[in-house]
Amino acid sequence: MHWSAGAEAYVTPVGPRCVNLAFLWQEDAISEKASFESLLDRFPALGERVRGATLESEARGSGPLSRPVKARVARG
């Protein structure tokens, strides 16, 4: 896990020389349009390790993930 202002990066090994890289970010905290490269730029040390690597798939996304709470289910 890597943290930056308004963004998080998650690196998960999926093979001997292959990782999955996922980003979560707050849309209001990032002024430019979020792209793989612009998000990776927020994590310089991570970028140094993965830039130039062969991509196994295209960038994918989903969201927004925030959902309003309708009611509390349990205490706390």
N, C-alpha and C positions, 0 to 999 in steps of 0.2 A: 504494500500500500504506500502511496505517495500522496502528500497533501500540498496544495497550493491555495492561494486566496480564491475562494469560490469554486474550487475544483478538487476532485480526487481522482487518482489513477490506480487501477488494480491490475497487477501482473500475475497471471496464473500459468504455471507450467502445464503444457499439454503434450509434451514429447521431449525427447532428449535434447533437441535443439530448436524447440518451438514453444512460444508462449502466446497466451491470449492477453490482449491489452484492452481494458475497458475504462471508460471515463464516466464520471458523474459530475455534473456542474450545475450551478445556479445560473439560470439564464440572465437574471438581473445583475449578476456580479461580473459578467463577461461582456464587454462592449462590442467586440467584433463577432461576426457570425461564427459559431462553433464549427470547426472542421477538425479532422484528425490532426492535421499539422498545427493548427492554431492551439489546440489543446495540448499537444505534445510540447510545444514551445514553452508552456507554463511549468514544465518539469525538465530543466536543463540536464540534470544528471541522468535521468531516464532516457532522454533524447539521445545523449551520447552513446548509450548502450544499444539502442534499437534502430537509429537512423541508418539507412542503407540496407537493412535486412530485407530479405525477400518476403513479400506479402503473400499470405496463403489465401486471403479472401478480401473482398471489398469492405469498406467501412459500412457498418450497419448501425441503426439506432432505433430507439423507441422512447416514448414519453409524450408529454410530461408525466412524471411519476408521482408528483405530489397530489394528494387527495384530501379534501376537507373531511374532518371527523364529524359524523352526525350525532353520535352519542358515545358516552363512556361505557365500556363493557365490564370492566373490573376496576376495583380500587387501585389507584396508583398508575 
